[in-house]
C-alpha cells in the first residue's frame, strides 16, 4: 500500500507529535516522497533556518527510504529509487526557476467578491458543498454566467499537463472562496503534493483545507486516492 505524507506531517513528526515508529508500525505501508517535499524544504533553506536541511532529509529517509515519485514527462509520474540527499541536489541543480515561480504565484490576487457576484453566488452557499459536489456546482455556474465549462476554462488557462491541471483546479476552488487560502505559494505546493499523491493509495495531511480541496480535485479527475488526517491514518481504521 503506497502512502504519501504531506509536508506538514513531516514537520509534526520532527516536532515530536508523531514518532517514526508510528508510521513504520502501519501494516503493509510503503511511504513515498516527491520533488514537492524537496522544493518546500528549499523554501525553508532560503529562509536560513539552521539545521533544517539535515533534519528534513533525515526524516524523509527514515520514513520513505529511497522510494521516490518524480515527474518523468509533463503527463507521467514515475516510481523510482533515489536517496533524499541526491533528490535534493537534483532539485537544487535544476530548480533555478523555483524562486521566480514562487514570486509569480504570490502576485495571484483574484477578485473573489467580483467573481462570486458575476456567478450570482453567495459565499456562504459555496462553503456548504461537499468535495464531491463543488465542481459540479462550479460547472453549472460557469455555464449559466460564462457559457463555457471547467474543461474550456482549463484550456483557456493553458492547463494542458496533469500538474498544471491540479494547480489550476486548486486555484479555481480558491477563486470561488471554497476553503480559500491566505498563502498562494502554500496552495501551489498543496496542489503539487496532491498531484504526486495520486500514485498512492492514501494521502495523509493535517491541513483540513488541503484535504477537502484534494478530495474535490480527485473526484473531478476520477482518482481513487483516499485522503486522511494523521490521527485517523495512524490510529483509526485505515486498512
N, C-alpha and C positions, 0 to 999 in steps of 0.2 A: 504494500500500500504506500504510494507516494504521498508525501505530506510537504506542504510549503508553509513556512513560518514567515509572517510579515515582520518587518524590521522592528516594530515595537515589541515583539515577543523576545527578540534577541536582547533588546535594551532591558526589558523586565527580568530576563534571566541574569544579566550582568548585575542588576540591582538586587539580586537575591530573592526576588518574588517567586521564581521557579528555579529548580535545580536541573542540571544537565541530566541527572538520573531520571527525573520525572519524564522527560521525553524519551530516553532510552528504554524506559520500562513499558512503553506502549507497544503491545504485541504487533509484530509484522510491519512496523512503520519504518519507512526509508525517507530521510529528510534531504531536500534539495535546496540549494541556494542559487542565486542568479546574479546577473550584472546589475540588477536593480539594488541588491544589497550592497554591492561594491560601490556603486555610484553614490548611494546615500552615505556610506562610510566616507567617501571622498569629500562630500559636502561638509561633514563634521571635521575632517582633517583640515579643510580650508579655513576653519574657524580656530585652528591651532589648539584643539582640545588635547591636552597632554596624555599620551598613552592610549588614545582611542584606537589607533590603527592596530596595535599589537593585541589589545584586548578583544576587539571585534573579530579579527581574523582567527584568534584562538577560539572564540565562542562558536563561530561558523564551523571551524574544523572539528570541534568537539561534538557538535550535533550532526553535521552533514558529512563529515569526512571530505571526500573529493567529489561528491555527487553534485553535478553542476548542470544548470539549464542555461543555454545560450541561444541567441537568435542567429541561426546559420544563414538564412536568406530573409528577405523582407517579410516572407509569409510562412517561415518554418522555424520552430523551436526544436532544438536537439538536446538529447541527454548525453552527457559526457562525463569523463573523469578529469578533474582539474583541481589542484590544490588551491585553496583560497589565496595564498600568497602569490601564486602565478596569475590567477584571475585578476588580482589587484594590479599587478604590474601590467597586464594586458590592457586593462581599462585606463590606467594612467598613460600608457603609451599611445593609445588610440582615442582617448577621450578628450581631445583638445576643445571640442565643441560643447562640453558639458556646462561650463560656466556661462557661455553665451546663451545656450538654450534656457538655462535657469533664469537668466535676465529677461529673455523674451517672454517666458511664461509669466513672470511677475507683472508684466505690462497688460496681461489679460484682465480687463475690468469690464465685464458685461453689465449692461444696464438691466439688471434683473427686474426692477419695477416696471420699466418700459416694456420689456418682453412680455411680462405677465399681463400688462394692460392690453397689448396687441392680441394676446391669446384669450383675453377675457377670462382670466383665471385668478381665483383667489388663492394667495399663497398658503392659507390655512388648509384649503382643499387639497392642494398639491401634496402637503405633508401627510395626508391621510391614506395615500395609496400604498399598497403593498409593493415590494420589489417586483413581483410577478405582474403587476398591473401598470406600473408607471409609464413604461414605454408605449403601451397601447393607448394610454391617455394622451401622451405627447403626440403620438401619431394622429389621433383624432383632432387635437387642437391645431396641429400643423396643417392638416388637410383643410380644415374649416377656414383658418385665417390666412394661410400662405398658398394653399392649393398645391402643395407638394408634401411628401412624407419624409421619414427619417432616412430612408435609403438615398433619396435625392439630396438630402442635406449632407450626408456623408460624402457624396460625390462633389457637391459644391465646395466643401471644405477640403477637398483633395485627400480625404482619408481613404487611401487605397490599400494600405497594408494592415495586417491584423493589429499591430501595436498602435498605429495611428487611429484605427477604428476604436480601440479601447479608450485611448486618451480623449478622443472626440466625444464618445458616449458619456464618459465621466464628466467632461466639461458641459455637455448638454444638460445633464442632470443638475449641475450647479447653476446653469443659466436660468433654469425654471425654479430655482430655490429648493430643489429636492435634496435635503441633507447637505446644504451648501457648506463650503469650507472657507476659512479665513485665509488660508495659505495656499496659493496657486501651485507652488513647487511641490508641496506635500501631496496635492491632488495628482500631480503628474506622476509621482512615484507610487501613489496608491494604484493608479491605473496600470503602471508598469508591473507591479507585483501581481495584480490580478491577471494581467496578460500572461506572465510566466506560469502562474499557478494553475492555468487551465490544463497543463500537462500532468497535474497531480489530482489525486482523489479528494484531498482536503486542503483548503486554505484556512490557516489559523491567524486571526487578528484580534487585538483588543481594542481596535478603533471601531466603534459601533457604526459611525457614518460610512467608513470604508466598507464594512461588511455588507451593509444594506445596498450600497451602490454596486459592489461586486456581484451580489446576488441578482440585482436588476440587470446588469450587463450580461451575466452568464445566461440568464433566462432569455434575453433578447437574441443572443448569438448561439443559443442552443448548446451550451456547455454544461456538463453534469457535475462539475467540481462542487463539493459541499463546502459551505463557509461556516466556520465556528469560532467562538471565542476560546481562549486558552483554558479557562476553567472547565468548560463543557468538554473540550477535547481531551484534557488530561485526566479529569476526574469524573466525567459523566459517561454515558453510554455512547462511545464513539466508534464502536466496531460495527 
